[in-house]
Amino acid sequence: MPTATRYADPALAAVRAAETVVREAEVAKLHAVLAWAAEHTTTDDQVDLNRFGEAPLHLGGPGYPVVEEFAAYDLAAVLGMISESGCAYLGRALELRYRLPRLWAAVTSGRLAVWKAGRIAEATIKLPPEGAAYLDTRLAQAVTKISFTQIERLVTEALLRYAPDQVQPEGPDRRRVLIDLDQPTIEGTVDLTATLSVPDASDLEHALRAGATRLREAGCEESLDVRRSMALGDLARGDQPLDLSGPSVVVHLHQDSPEVGRCETTRTPVTVETIKTWVNDAAKVFIRPVIDLNQHVHVEAYEAPDRLRRHIELRDLTCVFPHCQKPAVRCDLDHVCPHSRGGATCSCNLAPLCRRHHRAKTHGAWRYLVEHPGSYRWTVPSGTAYPRDHHGTTPLGPTPALAEP
């Protein structure tokens, strides 16, 4: 395997320095805005009656300081924003400072970009204090690599746990299938939209994937999208059997959360009542207990069994290459210390790498070591070290190249 090398790259160093300046300036602005807010707090009964029409600004939930309304408009002008945008920025800053202490610490330490912290704060403002605290704890574990879709799911879960009365009822069953036969294109195609239950959608996805593969093996040279469309037509005519041998829906339940489960297939919270419906209607639904990710799992073989793969996927969630967000379920399992050199097939020596980054590690000069399960340290060809863990990726300065594992 090639040995990691380090070479000087002044242009890359200049980019890194400029990015550092921008991040530090954003944090400094946030501190300044919060210092301003501390000087312009008020209460409902302290409004200056000489300023007709002014009302105290309640920019967030319980635990926030209340801000003088007209002074906030002055702040917005200094920030170069319209009043609504300036007040929204101030609200996000107050949310971070007063209700999300762990995320605030990540911002001030430079681990979390201000813009991303603001997006998170915008989503958590609607939560009650205990819900915000719960989400702050959950997000702090993987704040720099979690997607906004995942954040929205965690917000929904927190609402179900701590403010179920704020969750809008879904109302009538929204499942439907619409085929627009009235507006075909000149090529003879029509649009189809559908809203399905997760188990039904999972089975349909599996059937379309299998049908598209069979068409390719039969010599069809159309694109994957076209073959999936053809496979759906085959299903409608009964020309393709609905193969239910593939993976279906997996739900995890924990004894500490008897009312809310988590669907592994979609990574979303789901109520127990919905799970009961799925069990009655779906072809295959697997209900599993929450896995202890601190347990050490070891096998005497090169290939990892399903239980070990599931352990690694749930622990790391994504490819562990710096900044990569490819889901672990679509990654290879890499022996950090190669199996041919004595590396064990165990939870402390396996990590998910997407195919692109697996090739970079195997055939290129990228190297990484396991600091402890779930925490990795990469060294790149330019010599920069990148620790990668549940907090995301943290670039460090150039370091000596890692030795061969």
C-alpha positions in Angstrom: 0.0 0.0 0.0 1.3 3.5 -0.8 2.8 5.5 2.1 1.2 8.8 3.1 3.3 11.7 2.1 3.2 15.4 2.9 4.0 18.3 0.6 3.8 22.0 1.0 0.8 23.7 -0.5 0.8 27.5 0.2 -2.5 28.0 -1.7 -4.3 25.4 0.5 -2.9 27.0 3.6 -4.2 30.3 2.5 -7.7 28.9 1.9 -7.6 27.3 5.4 -6.5 30.6 7.0 -9.2 32.5 5.2 -11.9 30.0 6.3 -10.6 30.3 9.9 -10.9 34.1 9.8 -14.5 33.9 8.5 -15.6 31.5 11.2 -13.9 33.5 14.0 -15.6 36.7 12.7 -19.0 35.0 12.7 -18.5 33.8 16.3 -17.3 37.3 17.3 -20.5 38.8 15.7 -22.6 36.4 17.6 -20.9 37.3 20.9 -21.4 41.0 20.1 -25.2 40.5 19.4 -25.7 38.7 22.6 -23.8 41.4 24.6 -26.1 43.9 23.0 -29.2 41.8 23.9 -28.0 41.7 27.5 -28.1 45.6 27.6 -31.6 45.8 26.0 -33.6 43.4 28.0 -37.0 44.4 29.4 -40.2 42.9 30.8 -43.8 43.2 29.9 -44.3 45.9 32.6 -41.1 47.9 31.8 -41.9 49.1 28.3 -41.2 52.9 27.9 -44.7 54.4 27.8 -43.3 57.4 26.0 -42.7 55.3 22.9 -46.2 54.7 21.8 -46.9 51.3 20.3 -43.7 49.6 21.4 -44.1 46.1 22.8 -41.6 43.7 24.4 -40.2 41.2 21.9 -40.7 37.6 23.0 -38.4 36.0 20.4 -38.5 32.4 21.7 -39.8 30.1 24.3 -39.5 30.1 28.1 -36.0 30.8 29.4 -35.3 33.7 26.9 -34.7 37.3 27.9 -37.3 39.7 26.6 -35.8 42.4 24.3 -36.9 46.0 23.6 -38.7 46.0 20.3 -37.5 49.3 18.8 -33.9 48.7 19.8 -34.1 45.4 18.0 -34.9 47.2 14.8 -31.8 49.3 15.3 -29.8 46.1 15.7 -31.2 44.7 12.4 -30.2 47.8 10.5 -26.6 47.5 11.8 -26.6 43.9 10.7 -27.7 45.0 7.2 -31.0 43.1 7.5 -34.7 43.9 7.4 -36.3 44.1 10.8 -37.9 40.7 10.5 -34.6 39.0 9.5 -32.7 40.8 12.2 -35.1 39.8 14.9 -35.0 36.2 13.6 -31.1 36.3 13.8 -31.4 37.6 17.4 -33.9 34.9 18.3 -31.6 32.2 17.0 -28.7 33.6 19.0 -30.7 33.7 22.2 -31.9 30.1 21.6 -28.3 28.9 21.3 -27.1 30.9 24.3 -29.8 30.2 26.8 -31.5 26.9 25.8 -28.8 24.9 23.9 -25.7 25.1 26.0 -23.9 22.2 24.5 -24.4 23.5 20.9 -23.4 26.9 22.1 -20.1 25.4 23.4 -19.6 23.8 20.0 -20.0 27.1 18.3 -17.6 29.0 20.6 -15.0 26.3 20.3 -15.2 26.4 16.5 -16.5 22.9 16.1 -19.9 24.0 14.8 -20.3 26.7 12.1 -22.6 29.6 13.1 -24.8 29.3 10.0 -25.5 25.6 10.8 -26.1 26.3 14.5 -28.6 29.0 13.5 -30.5 26.5 11.4 -30.7 24.1 14.3 -31.8 26.9 16.7 -34.5 27.9 14.3 -35.9 24.3 14.4 -35.7 24.0 18.2 -37.4 27.3 19.1 -40.8 25.7 19.0 -39.9 23.1 21.7 -40.6 23.4 25.4 -37.5 23.8 27.7 -37.2 20.1 28.5 -37.6 19.3 24.8 -34.8 21.7 23.9 -32.6 20.2 26.6 -33.2 16.7 25.2 -32.4 17.8 21.7 -29.3 19.7 22.8 -28.0 16.5 24.4 -28.8 14.4 21.3 -27.4 16.8 18.8 -24.2 17.5 20.7 -23.1 13.9 20.1 -22.9 14.3 16.3 -23.6 17.9 15.6 -21.2 18.7 12.8 -22.2 15.8 10.6 -26.0 15.5 11.2 -28.2 16.5 8.3 -31.0 19.0 8.5 -33.5 16.2 7.6 -32.2 14.3 10.7 -32.6 17.4 12.8 -36.2 17.8 11.7 -36.8 14.1 12.7 -35.3 14.7 16.1 -37.5 17.8 16.6 -40.6 15.7 15.8 -39.5 13.1 18.2 -38.9 15.7 20.9 -42.4 17.1 20.3 -43.9 13.6 20.6 -42.0 13.1 23.9 -42.4 16.5 25.6 -45.2 18.4 23.8 -47.6 15.9 22.1 -50.4 18.4 22.3 -48.4 20.6 19.8 -48.1 17.9 17.2 -50.7 18.5 14.6 -53.0 15.5 14.1 -52.6 13.9 10.7 -56.3 13.8 10.2 -57.7 11.5 7.5 -55.5 8.8 6.0 -53.3 10.6 3.4 -52.3 7.5 1.4 -53.1 7.8 -2.3 -52.0 7.1 -5.8 -52.6 9.6 -8.7 -52.0 8.7 -12.3 -52.4 11.7 -14.6 -53.8 10.0 -17.7 -55.4 13.3 -18.8 -52.0 15.0 -19.6 -49.7 12.6 -21.5 -46.5 14.0 -23.0 -45.7 13.9 -26.7 -43.5 10.8 -25.9 -46.5 9.0 -24.5 -45.6 9.2 -20.8 -47.7 10.3 -17.8 -46.9 11.4 -14.3 -47.6 9.2 -11.3 -47.5 10.4 -7.7 -48.1 8.3 -4.6 -48.2 8.5 -0.8 -47.6 5.1 0.7 -47.0 3.6 4.1 -43.4 2.9 4.9 -43.8 -0.9 4.6 -45.6 -0.7 1.3 -43.0 1.8 -0.1 -40.2 -0.4 1.1 -41.6 -3.5 -0.7 -42.3 -1.5 -3.8 -38.8 -0.1 -3.9 -37.4 -3.6 -3.5 -39.6 -4.9 -6.3 -38.6 -2.1 -8.7 -34.9 -2.5 -7.9 -35.2 -6.3 -8.6 -37.2 -5.7 -11.8 -34.7 -3.2 -13.1 -31.9 -5.6 -12.5 -33.7 -8.5 -14.3 -34.3 -6.2 -17.3 -30.6 -5.3 -17.5 -29.6 -9.0 -17.2 -32.1 -9.8 -20.0 -30.2 -7.3 -22.3 -32.2 -4.1 -21.8 -29.8 -1.1 -22.4 -32.1 1.6 -21.1 -31.1 3.8 -18.1 -31.9 2.7 -14.6 -34.8 5.2 -14.3 -36.4 3.9 -17.5 -35.9 0.3 -16.4 -37.6 1.0 -13.0 -40.5 2.5 -14.9 -40.7 -0.6 -17.1 -40.6 -2.8 -14.0 -43.5 -0.9 -12.5 -45.5 -1.6 -15.7 -44.5 -5.3 -15.5 -45.9 -5.4 -11.9 -49.2 -3.8 -13.0 -49.6 -6.5 -15.7 -48.6 -9.3 -13.4 -45.5 -10.0 -15.6 -43.2 -9.6 -12.6 -43.7 -11.4 -9.3 -43.6 -9.2 -6.2 -40.5 -10.7 -4.5 -40.8 -10.2 -0.8 -37.6 -11.9 0.1 -35.7 -8.6 0.4 -35.3 -6.4 3.5 -38.4 -4.8 4.8 -39.1 -2.4 7.7 -37.1 -2.6 10.9 -38.3 -0.8 14.0 -36.3 -0.3 17.2 -38.0 0.0 20.6 -36.5 0.9 24.0 -38.0 0.2 27.3 -37.4 3.8 28.4 -39.5 5.1 25.5 -42.6 2.8 25.4 -44.7 5.3 23.3 -42.1 6.2 20.6 -40.0 3.9 18.4 -37.6 4.6 15.6 -37.9 3.2 12.1 -34.4 2.1 11.0 -35.5 2.0 7.4 -36.2 5.7 7.3 -34.4 6.8 10.5 -37.5 8.6 11.7 -39.5 8.5 15.0 -42.8 6.6 14.8 -45.6 6.1 17.3 -46.4 2.7 18.8 -49.9 3.0 17.3 -48.4 3.3 13.8 -46.2 0.3 14.5 -49.3 -1.8 15.4 -50.9 -0.8 12.1 -47.8 -1.8 10.2 -47.6 -5.2 11.9 -51.2 -5.9 10.9 -50.9 -4.7 7.3 -47.3 -5.2 6.1 -45.6 -8.3 4.7 -42.6 -8.0 7.0 -41.9 -5.8 10.0 -39.0 -6.6 12.3 -39.2 -5.1 15.9 -35.8 -5.2 17.5 -34.4 -3.9 20.9 -32.0 -1.1 20.9 -28.4 -2.4 20.4 -25.7 -1.7 23.0 -23.1 0.0 20.8 -20.5 -0.1 23.6 -20.3 -3.9 23.3 -17.3 -5.4 21.7 -18.1 -7.9 18.9 -15.5 -10.2 17.4 -15.6 -13.0 14.8 -12.9 -15.4 13.5 -13.5 -14.7 9.8 -12.8 -12.1 7.1 -16.4 -11.4 6.3 -18.5 -9.6 8.9 -21.8 -11.3 9.8 -25.0 -9.3 9.7 -25.1 -8.7 13.4 -21.6 -7.1 13.3 -22.4 -5.0 10.2 -25.6 -3.7 11.9 -23.5 -2.8 15.0 -21.0 -0.8 12.9 -23.8 0.9 10.8 -25.7 2.0 13.9 -22.6 3.2 15.6 -21.1 5.3 12.8 -24.2 6.1 10.8 -22.1 7.4 7.8 -18.9 6.8 5.9 -16.1 7.9 8.4 -14.0 9.6 5.8 -13.6 13.4 6.6 -16.9 15.2 6.0 -18.5 12.3 4.1 -22.2 11.9 4.6 -22.8 8.7 2.7 -25.1 6.4 4.8 -23.3 3.5 6.4 -25.8 1.0 5.1 -24.5 1.8 1.6 -20.8 1.6 2.5 -18.2 -1.1 2.5 -16.9 -2.4 5.8 -13.2 -1.6 5.9 -10.6 -3.4 8.1 -8.7 -0.3 9.4 -5.7 -2.5 10.0 -5.8 -4.9 7.0 -6.9 -8.4 7.6 -3.9 -9.7 5.6 -1.7 -8.0 8.2 -3.4 -9.5 11.2 -6.3 -7.0 11.6 -9.2 -8.5 13.4 -12.8 -8.7 12.1 -14.3 -6.9 15.1 -16.1 -3.8 16.1 -12.9 -2.0 17.1 -11.2 -2.6 13.7 -14.1 -2.1 11.3 -15.4 1.1 9.9 -17.8 2.0 7.1 -16.2 3.6 4.0 -18.1 4.4 0.8 -16.7 2.9 -2.3 -14.9 6.2 -3.4 -13.2 6.7 -0.1 -12.5 3.0 0.3 -10.5 3.2 -2.9 -8.7 6.3 -1.7 -7.6 4.5 1.5 -6.7 1.3 -0.2 -4.9 2.6 -3.3 -4.0 6.2 -2.4 -2.1 8.0 0.3 -5.0 8.5 2.8 -4.5 6.8 6.2 -6.5 6.6 9.4 -6.3 5.0 12.8 -8.9 4.1 15.4 -8.5 6.2 18.5 -11.4 4.3 20.0 -14.5 2.7 18.4 -16.4 5.4 16.6 -13.5 7.9 16.7 -10.9 8.0 13.9 -7.9 10.1 13.0 -7.1 10.6 9.3 -3.9 11.9 7.8 -4.2 13.2 4.2 -1.6 13.5 1.5 -1.0 17.2 2.3 -0.2 16.2 5.9 -3.3 17.7 7.6 -4.8 15.6 10.4 -8.6 15.2 10.5 -10.1 13.7 13.7 -13.5 12.2 12.8 -16.1 11.1 15.4 -19.7 11.7 16.4 -19.0 15.4 16.6 -18.0 15.4 12.9 -14.7 16.3 11.3 -12.2 18.7 12.9 -9.2 19.8 10.7 -5.9 20.2 12.6 -2.6 21.5 11.4 -0.1 19.5 9.4 1.3 16.5 11.3 3.8 13.7 10.6 2.4 11.1 8.2 0.8 8.0 9.8 2.9 4.9 9.6 1.5 1.9 7.7 -1.1 0.0 9.9 
